[in-house]
Amino acid sequence: MATAGGLLSTRDQITERLRDDVFAGRLSVGEKVTEAALAERFGVSRGPIREAVSMLTSEGLFVAKTNCGVTVAPPAPEAIRDLVLPIRRTIEVYAFKQIYAGLTSDDFRHWGDVVFQMQRACRQQEWQSLPALDLAFHRYVLERAGSPDLLAIWQTIVTRMRAHFWDTVQAHHEKNDLARLHRHHAELLEAFQAGPKAVAVAALERHIDEN
């Protein structure tokens, strides 16, 4: 697995897999997470597992309670989501403005791969995978910016907003209109590629506000 910064470490790969599991609903709210079970699942020692769980706990995806262990945390209530959405937009747009001039064909290829996976998921009605793919598309903006602090802040925000991603996908699924999710991201990628910068930035702002 690779990101804008290169190949991921074992810890980071496990972190990504677990994060995707929560966003896709494969790990449900309140479900217990144990180091032993995860070490067996991923075939690694408990060291990287412990680090991954600690990272996801700091993001708010997991919650650790004395005598209860670690469980999957509930998402933030809708009122909190409404509060942090403008913050998410500010951070993501700021990062995008920083990277725009240096975007390369490799960057567009990376986004294109995510969009292709979204299209395939829509066609195959694998709607549970769409929240994680949506997140991956936008996370790349922060990874590409190369600021660990900015990425950490953004990740914490979108983690608490995960119900928003899930609700959006469910709404399109119920309307039998999953293809719209793919189309919105394909159009956003086209705006990134076509420019100019002001138009691309406006497209990103609009996309975050409307999706």
Beta strands, then each sheet from edge to edge (+ up, - down):
strand 1: 2-3
strand 2: 6-7
strand 3: 32-33
strand 4: 62-65
strand 5: 69-72
sheet 1: 1+ 2-
sheet 2: 3+ 5- 4+
end
